[in-house]
Amino acid sequence: MPPLSTATGDRLEPRKDKVAFPMPTVRDVSFDLFRARGMTTIFGNPGSTELPMLADFPGDFRFVLGLQEAVVVGMADGFAQASRRAAIANLHTAPGVGNAMGAIFNAQSNHTPLLVTAGQQTRAQMTLQANLTNRDAALMPYSLVKWSYEPPRAEDVPLALGRGIHLASLPPQGPVFVSVPMDDWYAEVDEGDALEAISRRVTGRATADPEAVRALAERLDSAANPVLVAGPDIDASGGWDAAVALAERQRLPVWATPAPGGGKLGFPESHPNFRGVLPPAIGPVAQTLEGHDLILVAGSSVFPYYPHIPGRLLPEGAELVAITSDPDEAVRAPMGEAIVADVKLTLEALLEAAPESSRPAPEPNQGPQEIPPSEPLDSSTVHSALAEVFPEDGIVVLESPASTLALRNQLRVSRPGSYYFTAGGGLGFGLAAAVGVQLAQPDRPVVCVVGEGSVQYAVTAFWTAAAYGVPVTFLVLRNDEYAILKWFAEVESVQGAPGLDLPGLDVAAVAAGYGVESQRATGRDEVAEALARALASSKPELIEVPVAPGMSLF
Ligand SMILES: Cc1ncc(C[n+]2csc(CCOP(=O)(O)OP(=O)(O)O)c2C)c(N)n1
């Protein structure tokens, strides 16, 4: 643990003389708390109510300015996920929280550990409801966070922030919210209490009941045709290697959980046992898993369905067991059994308990499909060009709804911590999160693959990328429409819906206006060359590619 010190860097020692050693303030202690937790990057968009928190900003902290609060939270979300620790997003009282609600919803779905703070009027003016008072601050984001709070006294702020950080970081991880009246930051706190609050450690990775693991290992081994469905919490829990080893030892074919919930990958997509991404609807999931008698789901809800295509929940004769660290995920599943425990630890225990299977290895999967050339390019062709130049240690952040499956099929991402997608489905995550991911992983090339419609929900993230020199490569697919919604219209038998076309949206020009070097590329080779150059560049760059309308699946 780093030494306990004040915000100005002085060590906190027990006070010997009250007069000679002034008491620390809420701000001193809160920054010490952040420091002790390694949370020295603060994403924010300040207003008058947040300035007292930011006063005399300590030199060992970094402030990352987002120009709108949805972008602030989206960047913090990507940063927290890619650094695997809680991050801070600081918002401007009620309007700032309001702007950020969609991004907080995404963070909740992503299981991202996030401390969201917001300023508030001074305590003296809250009851008379002076301008900018957030009247029911804790109510506002209530349903989107694990805990929402406004401390009753200024001196409780550090403990509340600490409580929030611990809770956000405990499984199932997720965002918390603390509202801080602006005068609280100057209040003095007792030094002994402060030291206690700062130095607390809370750990919460629960192991599974050994009996349940032993029984599951036996069932797995004696099943005729078991299958693994891999979800995002395999990667989040660090269980990647255990999932691979278990699939190999037990000869399991592996499906990825349906794309809407696959915020991260749970299994290498180029592995011979990997079969593909499950379709996101009830009937089609059961059809895809037909013939399996035991379905083991790890690190996913059961299942992130959408749209509603009814059918059997499970194939005839199949049983399902899910491993999840989220009790809510476990109890809301409409079928099967669940073990609530840390995903990595449980997979490791299962691996130890399960013998080498004598089943034949699954048929090796097919490589990416070749797509015939077209003009304009199909999104699949663009993704195959990306795959050609994608570096070993590359990271992709994806928000290109109509080409999600094509990217997964073409790119076959195969390292942990290399794929980010919002499990919540709220647009605006991709562009903002890519900036946060790159800030957390400065040595790995990050490409943000994004539709021109999706760009608009977080467009100011371009400015943060340019202003802070965050070298994300933005690959913008421009099809002049909301392609996925046209597909949904067919699925829902909706005709004549307006508002599904996006003519004339010049993203390259908009991004250039924010300071990002931008270009257009049209042919496959031109796209590949431009991507290779941008991925090697030390500044943010954007490549806009006109693509054919419609869905790309392969
Ligand atoms: C905040 C938010 N608003 C609206 C939507 C509905 N929506 C889902 S996909 C989509 C279209 C996105 O367009 P684009 O990025 O161009 O992708 P394409 O469908 O063309 O691949 C919209 C509007 C959403 N998911 N989130």
The ligand as an SDF file (V2000), in Angstrom:
LIG
                    3D

 26 27  0  0  0  0  0  0  0  0999 V2000
  -28.6640    6.0080  -26.5120 C   0  0  0  0  0  0  0  0  0  0  0  0
  -29.2670    5.2110  -27.6160 C   0  0  0  0  0  0  0  0  0  0  0  0
  -30.1670    5.7850  -28.4370 N   0  0  0  0  0  0  0  0  0  0  0  0
  -30.6960    5.0720  -29.4590 C   0  0  0  0  0  0  0  0  0  0  0  0
  -30.3650    3.7600  -29.6330 C   0  0  0  0  0  0  0  0  0  0  0  0
  -31.0400    2.9460  -30.7380 C   0  0  0  0  0  0  0  0  0  0  0  0
  -30.1030    2.5060  -31.7490 N   0  0  0  0  0  0  0  0  0  0  0  0
  -29.5380    1.2960  -31.7290 C   0  0  0  0  0  0  0  0  0  0  0  0
  -28.5330    0.9920  -32.9800 S   0  0  0  0  0  0  0  0  0  0  0  0
  -28.8390    2.5090  -33.6630 C   0  0  0  0  0  0  0  0  0  0  0  0
  -28.2170    2.8960  -34.9710 C   0  0  0  0  0  0  0  0  0  0  0  0
  -26.7560    3.1780  -34.8960 C   0  0  0  0  0  0  0  0  0  0  0  0
  -26.3150    3.6500  -36.1430 O   0  0  0  0  0  0  0  0  0  0  0  0
  -24.8820    3.3900  -36.6910 P   0  0  0  0  0  0  0  0  0  0  0  0
  -23.8790    3.6410  -35.6610 O   0  0  0  0  0  0  0  0  0  0  0  0
  -24.7230    4.1730  -37.9490 O   0  0  0  0  0  0  0  0  0  0  0  0
  -24.8130    1.8380  -36.9540 O   0  0  0  0  0  0  0  0  0  0  0  0
  -25.4540    0.8300  -38.0280 P   0  0  0  0  0  0  0  0  0  0  0  0
  -26.7540    0.3720  -37.4740 O   0  0  0  0  0  0  0  0  0  0  0  0
  -25.6190    1.5700  -39.3050 O   0  0  0  0  0  0  0  0  0  0  0  0
  -24.4510   -0.2570  -38.0660 O   0  0  0  0  0  0  0  0  0  0  0  0
  -29.7110    3.2350  -32.8630 C   0  0  0  0  0  0  0  0  0  0  0  0
  -30.1630    4.6100  -33.1620 C   0  0  0  0  0  0  0  0  0  0  0  0
  -29.4610    3.2040  -28.7120 C   0  0  0  0  0  0  0  0  0  0  0  0
  -29.0970    1.9220  -28.7580 N   0  0  0  0  0  0  0  0  0  0  0  0
  -28.9150    3.9470  -27.7360 N   0  0  0  0  0  0  0  0  0  0  0  0
  1  2  1  0
  2  3  1  0
  2 26  2  0
  3  4  2  0
  4  5  1  0
  5  6  1  0
  5 24  2  0
  6  7  1  0
  7  8  2  0
  7 22  1  0
  8  9  1  0
  9 10  1  0
 10 11  1  0
 10 22  2  0
 11 12  1  0
 12 13  1  0
 13 14  1  0
 14 15  2  0
 14 16  1  0
 14 17  1  0
 17 18  1  0
 18 19  2  0
 18 20  1  0
 18 21  1  0
 22 23  1  0
 24 25  1  0
 24 26  1  0
M  CHG  1   7   1
M  END
$$$$
